[in-house]
Each structure stands twice: as C-alpha cells, then as structure tokens.
Amino acid sequence: MLHRVQQTVRYLGAAGADERHASETARILRSLGADHEVIVAGLLHDRAKPSDTKLWHRVAGVLLSRFAPRVRARLARGDSTFARYLDHARRGARLAQADGASDRVVRLIARHHERPAGADDELLARADREALP
C-alpha cells in the first residue's frame, strides 16, 4: 500500500498527468493485444476526475479505499472536488453511457477501481497500474 501512495505522489509531478495517464493506459492496452472496446475504456477511465484534484485527494482516496471503504463511499456523495474525485469511476461511466459507449465500456469504466471480476477488468487494471510512473 505504501508503494501505491508513493506511485500516486510521483504521478502528480507535472500538469497534464491525467491526460498522459489515459494515453499511456491505452498504449499499454494496445501492446497487450486488447480489443477496441477495452482500449476505449482505458482512454476514458479517468475522464470524470476533476481537473482541480489535489495531491491530498488522491492520497486520501488510496488510504480510504484500503482502510475505510464505507467512509470513502459516504464521502463520495456530493459535488465537492473530493467527492467528485472519489466517485469519478461511476461518474465517468455515466458520461460514457450518455455519449453512446457500449455497455462493456461503461462497465469497465465503472469498475476500474474495484477488484477485477474478469479478464477485461484485469487487463484494464494492469494497464492502469503500469501507466503510472
């Protein structure tokens, strides 16, 4: 878990990190032989992260996921930057659905911070991790 926090801190070094992360996630998925829909999910998986997300939001999100998931779920309600950050997977899935993405893409985006439930989820989770510096 400490490694995940350290990764998150390194990831935030420069502006545009979320966009680079999405592109890198998609690149890794292509290199792993993922099909078009999984690659699209990789490009869009963090789309709903607020642009004004702070380092403490990210670190707190990692810690809450590990140690207090019920507290995290309560804090994800509302419209604060922190709530939108914590709930970005669900919100991103809704955006993708509204834009006409397939049910598979929507499901992958919605679940990308949950324990993988299948091969597609595992592939996206792997690429998501590997796309961090």
C-alpha positions in Angstrom: 0.0 0.0 0.0 2.9 2.4 0.7 4.1 1.7 -2.8 0.7 2.8 -4.2 0.8 6.1 -2.2 4.4 6.7 -3.5 3.3 6.0 -7.0 0.4 8.4 -6.7 2.8 11.2 -5.4 5.2 10.6 -8.3 2.4 10.6 -10.8 1.4 14.1 -9.9 4.6 15.8 -10.8 3.5 17.9 -13.8 0.5 19.4 -15.4 -1.4 17.1 -17.8 -0.7 14.0 -15.8 -4.2 12.6 -16.1 -4.2 13.0 -19.9 -0.8 11.4 -20.2 -2.0 8.6 -18.0 -5.1 7.9 -20.1 -2.9 7.9 -23.3 -0.4 5.6 -21.7 -3.1 3.3 -20.4 -4.5 2.9 -23.9 -1.0 2.4 -25.4 -0.3 -0.4 -22.9 -3.6 -2.0 -23.7 -2.8 -1.9 -27.4 0.6 -3.6 -26.7 -1.2 -6.3 -24.7 -3.5 -7.1 -27.5 -6.6 -5.6 -26.0 -9.6 -5.1 -28.4 -11.0 -1.7 -29.3 -13.6 -1.5 -26.5 -11.1 -2.2 -23.8 -8.7 0.4 -25.3 -11.6 2.9 -25.4 -12.3 2.2 -21.7 -8.6 2.8 -21.0 -8.7 6.2 -22.7 -11.9 7.2 -20.8 -11.5 5.5 -17.4 -10.4 8.7 -15.6 -12.4 11.2 -17.7 -14.5 12.3 -14.7 -11.6 13.1 -12.4 -11.9 16.8 -11.5 -9.2 19.0 -13.0 -8.6 20.7 -9.7 -7.9 17.4 -7.8 -5.2 17.9 -5.2 -2.5 15.6 -4.0 -4.2 15.1 -0.7 -7.4 14.0 -2.5 -5.5 11.2 -4.3 -3.6 10.1 -1.2 -6.7 10.2 1.0 -8.6 8.2 -1.7 -6.0 5.4 -1.7 -5.9 5.3 2.1 -9.7 5.3 2.5 -10.1 2.6 -0.1 -7.8 0.4 1.9 -8.7 1.2 5.4 -12.2 2.7 5.5 -14.2 1.9 2.3 -17.6 2.7 3.9 -16.3 6.2 4.9 -15.0 6.6 1.4 -18.4 5.7 0.0 -20.1 8.3 2.2 -17.5 11.0 1.3 -18.1 10.3 -2.4 -21.6 11.8 -2.3 -22.0 15.4 -3.2 -20.3 17.8 -5.5 -17.1 18.8 -3.8 -13.9 18.2 -5.6 -13.1 15.4 -3.2 -16.5 13.8 -3.7 -16.2 14.0 -7.5 -12.7 12.5 -7.3 -13.8 9.6 -5.1 -16.8 9.0 -7.3 -15.0 9.5 -10.7 -15.4 5.9 -11.8 -19.2 5.9 -11.6 -19.5 9.4 -12.9 -17.2 8.6 -15.8 -19.2 5.6 -16.7 -22.4 7.8 -16.8 -20.6 10.2 -19.1 -19.5 7.4 -21.4 -23.0 5.9 -21.4 -24.5 9.3 -22.3 -22.0 9.6 -25.1 -23.2 6.2 -26.5 -20.4 3.9 -25.4 -21.1 0.2 -25.3 -22.3 -1.4 -22.1 -19.0 -3.2 -21.9 -17.0 0.1 -22.0 -19.4 1.6 -19.4 -19.0 -1.4 -17.1 -15.2 -1.3 -17.4 -15.0 2.4 -16.5 -17.5 2.0 -13.6 -15.5 -0.9 -12.1 -11.9 0.2 -12.7 -11.2 0.8 -9.0 -12.9 -2.4 -7.9 -11.4 -5.9 -7.6 -11.2 -7.3 -11.2 -14.1 -9.6 -11.9 -13.0 -10.9 -15.3 -10.3 -10.9 -17.9 -11.3 -7.4 -19.2 -11.2 -5.9 -15.8 -7.8 -7.5 -15.1 -6.4 -6.2 -18.3 -7.6 -2.6 -17.6 -6.3 -2.8 -14.0 -2.9 -4.0 -15.2 -2.6 -1.2 -17.8 -3.8 1.4 -15.3 -1.1 0.4 -12.8 1.6 0.1 -15.4 0.7 3.6 -16.8 1.8 5.2 -13.6 5.4 6.3 -13.5 
